[in-house]
């Protein structure tokens, strides 16, 4: 299990990279999901000595960001463009498909190109709260994040932390 302090550090690194993207949205406007993911991965690898990998096979498929240490998954992240509440819910399900019962720290990075970020975050929060694995809200570190305790499909007693980042780079 990943120590909370390491998870919080990883989230802090992601948070700083997201802020950088938001402060220069035109720089990232033409980038697709993979290019944006690679920016996050590169930044994480400066802290975790190249242990992070992109499109890395884990459990049931290839996750966008995977940080391993001593053969164990420390952190699993998925990147998506916002395409509505339904695709957001599907991204959460996809993330579970890449994680095992032992993986308790999950992250979803949602790139938002549209205006009206507050409304989008509200729609995502509603979709997350309605998700079958949702257990409870946790305190998020920022207004462009959601944080929740989720349970594993088929094992309501096994919980994981899910942090969702919304990276706003409107046209």
C-alpha positions in Angstrom: 0.0 0.0 0.0 1.3 3.4 -0.9 2.0 5.6 2.0 -0.2 8.6 2.2 2.7 11.0 2.3 4.0 9.6 -1.0 0.6 9.8 -2.6 0.2 13.4 -1.5 3.6 14.2 -2.9 2.6 12.6 -6.3 -0.6 14.6 -6.2 1.4 17.8 -5.5 3.6 17.2 -8.5 0.6 16.6 -10.7 -1.1 19.7 -9.2 1.9 21.9 -10.1 2.1 20.5 -13.7 -1.7 21.1 -14.1 -1.3 24.7 -12.9 1.5 25.2 -15.4 -0.8 24.0 -18.2 -3.6 26.3 -17.1 -1.3 29.3 -16.9 -0.3 28.9 -20.6 -3.3 27.2 -22.2 -2.4 28.1 -25.8 0.9 26.2 -25.5 -1.1 22.9 -24.9 -4.1 23.6 -27.1 -3.0 21.5 -30.0 -1.7 18.6 -27.9 -3.6 15.4 -27.8 -4.2 13.2 -24.7 -1.0 11.2 -25.1 1.2 14.3 -25.4 -0.4 15.9 -22.3 0.0 12.6 -20.4 3.7 12.5 -21.4 4.2 16.0 -19.8 2.8 14.7 -16.5 4.8 11.5 -16.7 8.0 13.4 -17.5 7.5 15.6 -14.5 6.7 12.7 -12.2 9.9 10.8 -13.4 12.0 13.8 -12.3 10.9 12.9 -8.7 10.6 9.1 -9.0 13.8 8.3 -10.8 12.2 7.1 -14.0 10.0 4.6 -12.3 7.0 5.9 -14.1 5.8 4.5 -17.4 3.1 5.4 -19.9 0.8 3.0 -21.5 2.0 0.4 -19.1 0.3 -2.9 -18.8 -1.3 -3.5 -15.4 -4.0 -6.1 -14.6 -6.5 -5.7 -17.4 -5.0 -3.3 -19.8 -2.6 -0.4 -20.4 -2.9 2.5 -18.0 -1.8 6.0 -18.9 0.5 6.6 -15.9 2.0 3.8 -13.8 4.6 4.3 -11.1 6.2 1.0 -9.8 8.6 0.4 -7.1 10.1 -3.0 -6.2 7.7 -4.7 -8.5 4.6 -3.2 -7.0 2.3 -0.5 -8.4 2.6 2.6 -6.3 0.3 4.8 -8.3 -2.1 4.3 -11.2 -3.4 7.3 -13.3 -5.6 7.7 -16.3 -5.9 10.8 -18.5 -9.1 11.8 -20.4 -10.6 14.8 -22.2 -13.9 15.8 -20.7 -16.7 14.5 -23.0 -19.6 14.5 -20.5 -20.7 12.7 -17.4 -21.2 9.4 -19.2 -17.6 9.2 -20.5 -16.3 10.4 -17.1 -18.1 7.4 -15.4 -16.6 5.1 -18.1 -13.1 6.5 -17.3 -13.6 5.6 -13.6 -14.6 2.1 -14.6 -11.6 1.9 -17.0 -9.3 3.0 -14.2 -10.6 0.1 -12.0 -9.8 -2.3 -14.9 -6.1 -1.4 -14.6 -5.9 -1.7 -10.8 -5.7 -4.8 -8.6 -7.2 -5.3 -5.2 -3.9 -4.2 -3.7 -3.8 -0.8 -5.5 -5.4 1.8 -3.3 -4.2 5.1 -4.8 -5.9 6.1 -8.1 -5.9 9.2 -10.1 -7.9 10.6 -13.0 -6.7 13.7 -14.9 -9.5 15.3 -16.9 -8.5 17.8 -19.6 -11.2 20.4 -20.1 -11.2 22.5 -23.3 -14.7 24.0 -22.8 -15.6 27.1 -20.8 -17.8 26.7 -17.7 -15.4 24.7 -15.6 -17.5 25.1 -12.4 -20.5 23.4 -14.1 -18.3 20.6 -15.5 -16.9 19.9 -12.1 -20.4 19.9 -10.6 -21.5 17.4 -13.3 -18.5 15.2 -12.6 -19.1 15.3 -8.9 -22.7 14.2 -9.4 -21.6 11.4 -11.7 -19.0 10.2 -9.2 -21.4 10.3 -6.3 -23.8 8.2 -8.3 -21.1 5.7 -9.3 -21.6 2.2 -7.7 -18.1 2.2 -6.1 -18.5 5.7 -4.5 -18.3 5.5 -0.7 -17.6 9.0 0.6 -16.2 12.4 -0.2 -12.8 13.4 1.1 -11.4 16.9 1.4 -9.9 17.9 -2.0 -6.8 20.1 -2.0 -8.2 22.5 -4.5 -11.3 23.8 -6.2 -10.4 22.0 -9.5 -10.1 18.6 -7.8 -12.5 16.0 -6.5 -11.4 13.4 -3.9 -13.3 10.4 -2.8 -13.1 7.0 -1.1 -14.2 4.3 -3.5 -14.8 0.6 -3.0 -13.6 -2.2 -5.2 -16.0 -3.8 -7.6 -17.2 -6.9 -5.8 -15.6 -6.1 -2.5 -17.4 -3.2 -0.7 -15.0 -3.6 2.3 -11.9 -2.8 0.3 -11.4 0.9 -0.2 -9.2 3.1 -2.3 -8.5 6.8 -2.6 -9.5 8.4 -5.9 -8.3 11.9 -6.8 -9.7 13.6 -9.9 -7.9 16.6 -11.4 -9.6 19.0 -13.8 -7.0 20.7 -16.0 -8.6 23.7 -17.7 -7.1 24.7 -21.0 -9.9 26.4 -23.0 -9.6 27.4 -26.6 
